[in-house]
Amino acid sequence: MRDDIIQTRWHGRGGQGAITAAKIVADAAFRSGYSGVVMAPTFGTERRGAPVFTSLKFAGAKIYDLSPITEPDMVIVLDHLLLEEVDVAAGLKPNGLIIINSPKLPSCYNYNGMRVATADVTNIALHGGLPAGIVNTGIIGAFGKASGLIPIDLLCETIEKEFAGKNGPKNAEVARITFENTHVGGL
């Protein structure tokens, strides 16, 4: 477990579950031993389909800095079409990680000095029986694989807990399948 503060920014569209995904990862991070966890959802004039983002910080020690993330270590993108609308890499630290829900391989993206991971979460989620556009649990699997910070079994347990009585096992399975089908590129 890392002691430094790991800063993640989650980009999605209203209704895709970016805030729920970050909340699940926050819970799993705490359960895995990260004693400092701070999530800062961003609310405003968001509406279904509009770009939204949320911030999540976690560390091995208490976090006193509650300010918004301007220089993330990693960015998680729930919809690859957002890349045309939002500068998701803004402020990303050198050697940072961008995780994208995309049918393309990481080599198709050119973010100089950044690592890129991709998974076709949309397709995996549909084949896993989730409603169209629900990609938040799948992207958690991609996060697990690309970051290596929280074990996939714990992420899936936390997903099942969050969605108890609402397709928890199905959502966890989508995360696990996405984990297995995430492509991680180098620098």
C-alpha positions as CSV (number, residue, x, y, z in Angstrom):
1,M,0.0,0.0,0.0
2,R,1.3,3.5,-0.9
3,D,1.5,6.2,1.8
4,D,1.5,9.1,-0.7
5,I,-1.8,10.6,-1.7
6,I,-3.2,8.9,-4.8
7,Q,-5.3,11.4,-6.7
8,T,-7.9,10.2,-9.2
9,R,-10.4,12.1,-11.3
10,W,-13.4,10.3,-12.8
11,H,-15.0,11.7,-16.0
12,G,-18.3,10.5,-17.3
13,R,-21.7,11.6,-18.4
14,G,-24.7,12.3,-16.1
15,G,-26.4,9.0,-15.6
16,Q,-23.4,6.7,-16.2
17,G,-22.6,6.4,-12.6
18,A,-19.1,8.1,-12.3
19,I,-19.9,9.3,-8.8
20,T,-21.2,5.9,-7.7
21,A,-18.0,4.2,-9.2
22,A,-15.7,6.6,-7.3
23,K,-17.8,6.0,-4.1
24,I,-17.4,2.2,-4.5
25,V,-13.6,2.5,-5.1
26,A,-13.4,4.9,-2.0
27,D,-15.1,2.2,0.1
28,A,-12.9,-0.6,-1.3
29,A,-9.8,1.6,-0.7
30,F,-10.7,2.1,2.9
31,R,-11.5,-1.6,3.4
32,S,-8.2,-2.6,1.8
33,G,-6.3,-0.5,4.4
34,Y,-6.0,3.0,3.0
35,S,-6.9,4.9,6.2
36,G,-7.2,8.2,4.3
37,V,-10.0,8.4,1.8
38,V,-11.6,11.6,0.5
39,M,-14.2,11.8,-2.2
40,A,-15.4,15.1,-3.6
41,P,-18.3,14.8,-6.0
42,T,-18.9,17.8,-8.3
43,F,-22.4,18.8,-8.6
44,G,-23.8,21.7,-10.6
45,T,-26.0,21.9,-13.6
46,E,-25.4,18.3,-14.6
47,R,-28.1,16.5,-16.5
48,R,-28.3,13.1,-18.1
49,G,-25.7,12.9,-20.8
50,A,-23.8,16.0,-19.9
51,P,-20.1,15.7,-18.9
52,V,-19.6,15.3,-15.2
53,F,-16.6,14.6,-13.0
54,T,-15.7,13.6,-9.4
55,S,-12.5,13.4,-7.5
56,L,-11.2,10.7,-5.2
57,K,-8.0,10.8,-3.1
58,F,-6.7,7.9,-1.0
59,A,-3.6,7.3,1.1
60,G,-2.1,5.1,3.8
61,A,-2.5,8.0,6.3
62,K,-5.1,10.6,7.0
63,I,-5.7,13.2,4.3
64,Y,-5.9,16.8,5.5
65,D,-6.1,18.4,2.0
66,L,-9.7,18.5,1.0
67,S,-9.2,20.8,-2.0
68,P,-10.3,19.8,-5.5
69,I,-7.9,17.7,-7.5
70,T,-6.1,19.8,-10.2
71,E,-3.1,17.5,-10.7
72,P,-4.4,13.9,-10.7
73,D,-2.2,10.8,-10.8
74,M,-4.8,9.0,-12.9
75,V,-7.9,9.9,-14.8
76,I,-10.7,7.4,-15.4
77,V,-13.0,8.1,-18.4
78,L,-16.3,6.3,-18.6
79,D,-17.1,7.4,-22.2
80,H,-14.3,7.7,-24.9
81,L,-16.4,10.3,-26.7
82,L,-15.7,12.7,-23.9
83,L,-12.2,12.9,-25.2
84,E,-13.5,15.1,-28.0
85,E,-15.4,17.4,-25.5
86,V,-13.3,17.6,-22.4
87,D,-9.6,17.9,-21.8
88,V,-9.5,14.9,-19.5
89,A,-5.7,14.9,-19.3
90,A,-5.6,18.5,-18.0
91,G,-3.2,18.7,-15.1
92,L,-2.3,14.9,-15.2
93,K,1.0,14.4,-13.6
94,P,4.0,13.2,-15.8
95,N,3.8,9.4,-16.2
96,G,0.2,9.6,-15.2
97,L,-2.4,6.9,-16.1
98,I,-5.5,7.4,-18.3
99,I,-8.1,4.6,-18.1
100,I,-10.6,4.8,-21.0
101,N,-13.8,2.9,-21.7
102,S,-13.0,2.4,-25.4
103,P,-13.1,-0.4,-28.0
104,K,-9.6,0.8,-29.2
105,L,-6.3,-0.4,-27.9
106,P,-4.1,1.9,-25.8
107,S,-1.7,2.4,-28.8
108,C,-4.5,4.3,-30.6
109,Y,-4.2,7.1,-28.1
110,N,-1.3,9.6,-28.0
111,Y,-0.8,11.2,-24.6
112,N,2.9,11.9,-24.6
113,G,4.5,10.8,-21.3
114,M,1.3,9.2,-20.0
115,R,0.3,5.5,-19.7
116,V,-3.0,4.5,-21.3
117,A,-5.3,1.6,-20.4
118,T,-8.4,0.7,-22.3
119,A,-11.3,-1.7,-22.0
120,D,-14.5,-2.0,-24.1
121,V,-16.6,-1.6,-21.0
122,T,-19.8,-0.7,-22.9
123,N,-19.8,-3.9,-24.9
124,I,-18.8,-6.0,-21.8
125,A,-21.6,-4.5,-19.7
126,L,-24.2,-5.1,-22.4
127,H,-23.1,-8.7,-22.8
128,G,-23.1,-9.1,-19.1
129,G,-26.8,-8.1,-19.0
130,L,-26.6,-4.6,-17.7
131,P,-28.8,-1.8,-19.1
132,A,-27.3,0.2,-22.0
133,G,-25.1,3.0,-20.8
134,I,-24.4,1.5,-17.4
135,V,-20.6,1.3,-17.4
136,N,-19.6,2.3,-13.8
137,T,-19.0,-1.2,-12.4
138,G,-17.1,-2.3,-15.5
139,I,-14.8,0.7,-15.3
140,I,-14.0,-0.2,-11.7
141,G,-12.6,-3.5,-13.1
142,A,-10.5,-1.6,-15.6
143,F,-9.3,0.7,-12.7
144,G,-8.4,-2.4,-10.7
145,K,-6.3,-4.0,-13.5
146,A,-4.6,-0.8,-14.7
147,S,-3.8,0.7,-11.3
148,G,-3.0,-2.5,-9.3
149,L,-3.9,-0.6,-6.2
150,I,-6.9,-2.5,-4.9
151,P,-7.4,-6.3,-5.4
152,I,-10.2,-7.1,-7.8
153,D,-11.8,-9.5,-5.3
154,L,-12.3,-6.7,-2.8
155,L,-13.6,-4.3,-5.6
156,C,-16.1,-7.0,-6.6
157,E,-17.2,-7.6,-2.9
158,T,-17.7,-3.8,-2.6
159,I,-19.7,-3.7,-5.8
160,E,-21.9,-6.5,-4.6
161,K,-22.4,-4.7,-1.2
162,E,-23.3,-1.4,-3.0
163,F,-25.8,-3.1,-5.3
164,A,-27.2,-5.7,-2.8
165,G,-30.7,-6.6,-4.1
166,K,-30.1,-4.8,-7.4
167,N,-28.0,-7.2,-9.5
168,G,-25.0,-7.1,-7.3
169,P,-23.5,-10.3,-8.6
170,K,-24.1,-9.3,-12.2
171,N,-22.4,-6.0,-11.7
172,A,-19.5,-7.7,-9.9
173,E,-19.1,-10.1,-12.8
174,V,-19.0,-7.3,-15.3
175,A,-16.2,-5.7,-13.3
176,R,-14.3,-9.0,-13.1
177,I,-14.7,-9.6,-16.9
178,T,-13.6,-6.1,-17.6
179,F,-10.5,-6.6,-15.3
180,E,-9.6,-9.6,-17.4
181,N,-10.1,-7.7,-20.7
182,T,-8.3,-4.5,-19.9
183,H,-5.3,-3.6,-22.1
184,V,-2.6,-1.6,-20.4
185,G,-0.1,0.2,-22.5
186,G,3.3,1.5,-21.5
187,L,4.9,5.0,-21.9
